Amino acid sequence: MSVFDPEQPYAVRDDAALLAELNDLSRRHLSGCAAYKSVWPAWQTARSLAELPFLHAGVFKYVRFRTEAPDIKHERTLKSSATTSGKSSMITLDRESSELQSASTLAILRDFVGSKQRPLLVLDSSKSLLARGEVSARVAAALSLKPLATEIHFLLDDAADADSMRWEVLEGVLKAHDDLLVYGFTWILWLAWLKAKRPESIARMLKGRRIAFVHSGGWKKLEALKVERSEFDHALLKDLDPQSRVVDYYGLVEQVGIIYPLCEAGYRHVPRWAEVIVRDPWTLKPLTGEDGQLQLLNTLARGAPYHSVLTEDVGRVVEGDCACGRKGRRFLLQGRVPKSEVRGCANV
């Protein structure tokens, strides 16, 4: 029986079942992906989650991993935003994994923003949908909210230009709806929604509206602008209905389908079909109660071996129950490994 249960993302986890499933998945990739086998030629069945094989997130910029099996139907490639190296991570997507990943993301987001369907406003351009055979992490993140949307509106004319807001589209939606869902990368949401020259009519119409803002993509650009999280949240929620909320989530293109929203108590929770391990950056020894390099694992990657990825991010696992009521593992995200590559805005 699979540990994946979208009805209970934060129920108590069965560690033995998770380990068995990840062992099976590792064997599947080792037998079907020669590039992966070359990295772990002598791997044996893991006796603990920390013994499972992994790949460093950076290797996906240089090697296209792809697991071949009769039941795998490869479809698209997920492409991250470019890093400071100018290279993007490329993740091979297959039909079964994509279905599981969509269900996973929806289950996690639903736990934070509710199940009610409402118009979805995306701080991106509809032109981003046109690439054939590839999908950007930005578009994938936005479309993960599609099951919660009654309709979708793209608010930017140019995805790279925060000043290209289509205010007339927003005005039309506000005339018809009081309850909205808004998605944008963190920096775009700040520059396009909050700092661009907004018509006075829009400012008046926003007052008292109930809006759930969902954002991802890291804080690098806002750190340069000296914007704190509290300032960001306050600016978004100002003058809105008190039930409006801001959901900030962390995720990687190399771990598509698994996202880690920040809960009310300030922690990021691990769904029961995933795991977070903290390792010493120098020795890779698993750590308990200390800051270290994050390794992220999940059971949803069937068509390529991105089920266990060592990131360049630093965090700490926190034991015990959380004040927010969610069960299972939780962690604090502390930043980046010193001198690591600045990742594209899709991924941090």
N, C-alpha and C positions, 0 to 999 in steps of 0.2 A: 504493500500500500504506500502510495507516495506521501511524502511529508507536505506536499503543496496543498494548501487548503485556503482558498481565497476568502472563505467565509470567516476565518479566524486567523488573520495574519499575525496577531500578537498573543496567541495562546501559548501555554507552556510547551516547549519543544521536546521532542523525543530525540535525544542526541545519538542514540544507537541507530535509530532508523535513518537519521540524516547522514551519519558516517557510512552506513551501508549503501545508501543511494549515491553518495559522492564517490565511493570506491568503484561502484559499477560504472559511473559516468567516466571516471578517469580511465578505467580499462577500455571502455568504448572508444575514447579518443586516442589512446595509445595504439590500439589495433587499427584505427581508421585514418590516422593522420601521421604521416611519416615525419613531418617537421617536428611534431610534438614528441614523437618517439625518440628523435635524435637528442632532445633536451633531457629526457628522463629514460635512458635505455635500460637501466637496471632497477627501476622502481618496483617495489613489492607492495602488496595490499597494506594499507595504512591501519594501524591499531588505534589511532587517535586522529582527530580532525587536523591537528598540527602536522601530522606526517603526510598529508595529502600533497601531491605534486602541484606546482604552481608555475605561472609565467609572470615575468615582470611586465608591468603595463607598457613600458617603452618598446618592447619587442614587437608589438602590434603595428608599429610604424614601418617596420622593415621586413616582416614576414607575414604573408597571407596564410593564416592557418585555416584548414578546411578538412573536416572529417567526412570520409566517404563511407556510406553504408546503404544497402538496398532501400531502407525505410526513410532516408533523408532526402528531402527535396530542397535544394538550395535555391534562394530566390533573389535576394538583394544584398547590397553591401551598406553597412552603416558607417558613416564617415564623421570623425570628430572635427572640430575646428582645429586649425593648424596651431602648433606650439611655436615656441621661439626658434626651434630648429627648422621650421617651415614644413614639417612633415605631419600628416594626419594619421591617426590610428584608423585601421580599416578592419571592420568586424563582419565576417560572413554570416548572413542570416538565413535560416531555413524556415519552412512553414510551421513545423511543430513548435520550435522554439519561439517564434514570433507570436504565436497564439498564447503560449504560456506566459511570455513576457508581458504581453498586453494585459492579460488577466491579473498578473502580479502587480503591475504598476497601478491598475485600477483599484485593486483591493487595498493597497497602501494609501493611495490618495483619498479613496472613499472614507477611510477611517479618520482622515484629518479634515476633509471639507464636506462630508456628508454625501448622500446618494441622490439628492435632488438635482434634476436636470434644469439647466438654465442656459442662456446664451453665453458662448465662450468667445472672448475677445483675445486675439493673439497679437502680441507686439512683434510682428514679423511681416514679411511680404508674401503674398500668395504666389509670387514668382518662384519662391523657394521650393515649391512643390513640383517644379517642372523637370528636375534632373531625372533622367531615365536610368534605372538599374541601381541608383544610389539614393540614399536618403541621409540628410544631414542630421546631426544630433539635435540641432535646434528644432527642426521640424518634427522629428520623432518625439521629442519631449512635449511639444504642443499637442500633437495628435493623440498622445496617451490620455488626454482629457476628453477626447471625442465622445466616449460613451456617457459622459456627464453633461453633454451639450445638446440643447435643442436646435441650435444653429451655430455656425462658426463665422466670425468676421476677422479678417486680417487688417490691422490698423496702420501698418507702415507701407508706404509706397516703395521705399527702398530699404531693404533689410539692413544695410550698412549705415543708414543715415537716420539717427534718432530725431532729426528735425523734419522727417517726412511723414509725420502723423496725419492720418486722414480723419481730421476732426469731424467732418460731415458724416462719416460712417458712425463714429461714436455718438454723435448727436442723434442720429436716427435710431440707434439702439436704445438710448436713454429715454427717448420719447415713448418707447413701447414697453420697456421693462424696468422693474425696480430691483431685481435680484440678478447679479451677474457673476461670472467666473472670468478672471483675467489671468493670462499666462504671459510671462516674458522672462528673458534672461535678466539677471539682477541689474546689470549696468544699463541695459536698454530701458528697463522699467523706470529706473531713476531719471535717466536723461530724457526719454520720450514722454512718459506719463506725467512726471513731476516737474522737470526743469525746462521743457520746451515751452514756448509762448502759447499758452492755452487761452482760447476764446473765453470771454466772460460768461457767455451763455452756457458753456460746458461746465464751468466752475459752479454756476447756480444749479444746474441740473444734477450734479453729482451729490449735492447735499442730501443726506438722509438715505442714500441708496445703500443696499446691502451688497457688498462685494467681497468675494473670496479671491485674494491675490495668491497665485502660486508662482514661485520664481526659483530659478536654479542658475548655475553658471559661475558661481564664485564671486569673491569680493575684491579681486585684485584691482580692478579699475576704480572701484569706489574707495578703496584704501588710499589710492593716489589722490583722490579728491577729498580725503579725510572725512568720509561719511561713515558714521557708526551705525550698527544694526538698530539701536533704539531710535535714532533719528530717522532712519529709513522707514521703519514700521510706523512711527508716529506720523510722518508726512503722508504715507499712503492712506492711513485710516482717518485722518483729520476730516471732520464734518460728516463722516459716513455713519450709517446705522451702527449702534454698539455691537451688533452681532457680526459685523464684518471682521475678517481675519486675514493674517498674512502667514503663508506657509512657505518656509525656506527649506529646500531639500538639497541634499548632497548625493551625487551619483557619478558613475563613470560610463563612458561609451563602451568600455571593456567589460562592464557588468550590466549590460542593458537589461531592463526589466526589474532591477532592484534599486530602489531609491530610499533615502534615509531622511525623512522630514524631521525638522527640529520640533520637539514636543513642547508643551506648555511649561515643563519644568527645565527645559534647556538641554535635553539629551536627544540623541539620534538612536532610534530603535531598530533592531534587526528582526525581520520577519522570520517565521519559524522554518522557512525553506532556505535560509541563508545563514552565514556565519561571518564573524569578524575575528581575526586573530591579530594580536599585536606582536611584532618581532623587533629584536634589537637590530638597528640599521647596520651594525658592523658584523655581528656574528650570526644574525638571523635566528637566534634563539628565541623561542616564545617567551613573552613577558606577561606577568600578572601584576596589576595595580601600578604600572609604570607607563610613561609615554613611550611610544615606539612607532615603527613603520606598520601601516595597516595592510593586512592581507584580507581580501574580500572573496567569499565563496558563495555559490548558489547552485541549485539543482536544475536550472532551467536551460542551460546551454547545451543543446543536443547536437548541433551541426558543426561546432568548432570548439576548441578547448579554451574558452574564456570563462570556465566555471570556477577557476581559482586563480586570482590575480594579485600579485604583490604591487601595491600602489607606491606612489612617491609622497603620500600623505601621512601625517603624524596624528596619532590619537591615543586614547586610553579607554579600555573597557572598564565600566563601572558596575560593581556587583550590587545585588539587592533590588528590592522593589522600587519602582519609580512612583513619584507622587501623582503622575498623570494617570496611573492605573493600568498601563500596558505592561504585560508580562514579558519574560524573556530577556535577551541580551540588549544592552544599551551601551553607548560609548560617547565620548567627547571628541570632536574633531578639533585638533589643535593647530593645524597649519600644514606646511610643506617641509619635506626633508631639506636641510640646508643645501643650497647650490643646485637643487633639482631644477629641471626644466620647467619654465612657466607654461602650464597647460593652456589649451584653447579654452575659450569662455564657456564651452559646452560642458566642461568636465570637472570643475572644482567647486 
